[in-house]
Amino acid sequence: MSSTVATDPDTPGSRRPIGARPPLYTPEQRRRRDASIWTFVQGVLAPLQFFVFAVSLVLVLRYLATGQGFETAVASVVFKTVVLYTIMVTGSIWEKDVFGVWLFAPAFYWEDVFSMLVLALHTAYLVALGTGTLEARGLMLLALAAYASYAINATQFVLKLRAARLDEAARVAAAGAVA
């Protein structure tokens, strides 16, 4: 019969059940995360971006429902996109600080992949707005597609943060049990 415990390649000397996911951060990555100013920046920008998203979503839906407030809705989508670009750039700097790569660190690989779709849709909105490719309703529908992708991506990151907190709680509990 085979063993149900394997050595965790990310943490020398540690053991975890076979099939269990490795911790999100190694001890060194956790140290770098906690020491990085970019962790604080991400912590400020993430709720700001969500607030901007929520306000903009209401404005876009208001325009689609009433036909009023087009300019305000457009401005809100543009502002949301600027905030998105800001969080993406600072997030890649954070990833470099913590994991040593600008993007696609194994711990955040799928979040980063989906972030590329989010960026592509928001950028497509700006291109369509700038070139006049889409009429008002088409622009707002494209904004909704971009926002749906953002909502999925934000959920990915919230779940990842929750996993990191659970990992940390398990680590602390295991350290307490050993002591």
C-alpha positions in Angstrom: 0.0 0.0 0.0 1.3 3.4 -0.9 1.9 6.3 1.6 -0.7 9.0 1.9 1.9 11.7 2.7 4.4 13.2 0.3 7.2 15.7 0.6 6.1 19.2 -0.3 8.7 20.3 -2.9 7.9 24.0 -2.1 8.8 23.7 1.6 11.9 21.7 2.4 11.3 19.3 5.2 7.5 19.6 5.2 5.0 16.9 4.4 1.5 17.1 3.1 -1.2 14.6 2.1 -0.9 13.3 -1.5 -3.4 15.2 -3.6 -3.5 18.2 -1.3 -2.7 21.5 -3.0 0.6 23.0 -1.9 0.4 26.1 0.2 0.0 29.3 -1.8 3.2 30.8 -0.4 6.5 29.3 0.7 7.8 30.7 3.9 10.2 32.9 1.9 7.5 34.1 -0.4 5.2 34.9 2.6 8.1 36.9 4.0 8.5 38.8 0.8 4.8 39.3 0.5 4.6 40.8 4.0 7.6 43.1 3.4 6.5 44.4 0.0 4.9 47.8 -0.3 3.1 46.5 -3.3 1.0 44.2 -1.0 -0.3 47.4 0.7 -0.9 49.0 -2.7 -2.9 46.0 -3.9 -4.8 46.0 -0.7 -5.9 49.6 -1.4 -6.5 49.3 -5.1 -8.6 46.1 -5.0 -11.5 47.6 -3.0 -11.2 50.9 -4.9 -11.5 49.1 -8.2 -14.5 47.1 -6.9 -16.2 50.4 -5.8 -15.5 52.0 -9.2 -16.8 48.9 -10.9 -20.0 48.9 -8.9 -20.7 52.6 -9.6 -19.9 52.2 -13.2 -22.0 49.1 -13.6 -25.0 51.0 -12.2 -24.4 53.8 -14.7 -24.0 51.5 -17.6 -27.2 49.6 -16.6 -29.0 52.9 -16.1 -28.1 54.0 -19.7 -29.2 50.7 -21.1 -32.5 50.8 -19.3 -33.3 54.5 -19.8 -31.1 55.8 -22.6 -29.9 58.6 -20.3 -26.5 59.3 -19.0 -24.4 58.0 -21.9 -21.5 60.4 -21.3 -21.4 59.7 -17.6 -21.5 55.9 -18.2 -18.7 56.2 -20.8 -16.5 58.3 -18.4 -17.1 55.7 -15.7 -16.0 52.8 -17.9 -12.9 54.7 -19.0 -12.1 55.5 -15.3 -12.7 51.8 -14.4 -10.3 50.8 -17.2 -7.6 53.2 -15.9 -8.0 51.8 -12.4 -7.8 48.2 -13.9 -4.6 49.1 -15.8 -3.1 50.5 -12.6 -3.9 47.4 -10.5 -2.6 45.2 -13.2 0.7 47.0 -13.5 1.2 47.2 -9.7 0.0 43.6 -9.4 2.7 42.4 -11.8 5.3 44.4 -9.8 3.9 42.7 -6.6 4.2 39.3 -8.3 7.8 40.0 -9.2 8.6 41.0 -5.6 7.0 37.9 -4.1 7.5 35.2 -6.7 10.3 36.5 -8.9 8.3 36.7 -12.1 6.3 39.5 -13.6 3.2 37.4 -14.4 2.0 33.8 -14.4 3.6 32.7 -11.2 2.3 29.2 -10.5 0.3 30.3 -7.5 -1.6 32.8 -9.6 -1.3 31.3 -13.0 -5.0 31.0 -13.9 -5.9 34.3 -12.3 -3.3 35.9 -14.5 -4.5 34.1 -17.6 -8.1 35.3 -17.0 -6.8 38.8 -16.2 -5.5 38.9 -19.8 -9.1 38.4 -21.0 -10.3 41.1 -18.7 -7.6 43.5 -20.0 -8.4 42.6 -23.6 -12.1 43.3 -23.2 -11.5 46.6 -21.4 -9.0 47.6 -24.1 -11.4 46.6 -26.8 -13.9 49.0 -25.2 -11.4 51.8 -25.4 -10.5 51.0 -29.0 -14.2 50.9 -30.0 -14.8 54.1 -28.2 -11.8 55.9 -29.8 -12.5 54.6 -33.3 -16.3 54.9 -33.2 -16.5 51.2 -34.2 -19.6 50.6 -32.0 -22.6 52.7 -31.4 -23.7 53.6 -27.9 -25.6 50.5 -27.1 -22.8 48.3 -28.5 -20.3 50.1 -26.3 -22.4 49.5 -23.2 -22.8 45.8 -24.0 -19.1 45.5 -24.5 -18.6 47.2 -21.2 -20.9 44.7 -19.6 -18.9 41.8 -21.1 -15.7 43.4 -19.8 -17.4 43.8 -16.4 -18.6 40.2 -16.3 -15.1 39.0 -17.0 -13.8 41.3 -14.2 -16.4 39.9 -11.8 -15.2 36.4 -12.5 -11.6 37.4 -12.1 -12.2 39.3 -8.9 -13.9 36.2 -7.6 -10.9 34.1 -8.5 -8.7 36.5 -6.5 -11.0 36.6 -3.5 -11.0 32.8 -3.4 -7.3 32.8 -3.7 -7.0 35.2 -0.7 -9.3 33.0 1.3 -7.1 30.0 0.5 -4.1 31.9 1.6 -5.8 32.8 4.9 -6.8 29.2 5.4 -3.2 28.1 4.6 -1.8 30.5 7.1 -4.3 29.4 9.8 -3.4 25.8 9.2 0.3 26.6 9.3 -0.1 28.5 12.6 -2.3 25.7 14.0 0.3 23.1 13.0 3.1 25.1 14.5 1.1 25.4 17.7 0.4 21.7 17.8 4.1 20.9 17.5 5.1 23.2 20.3 
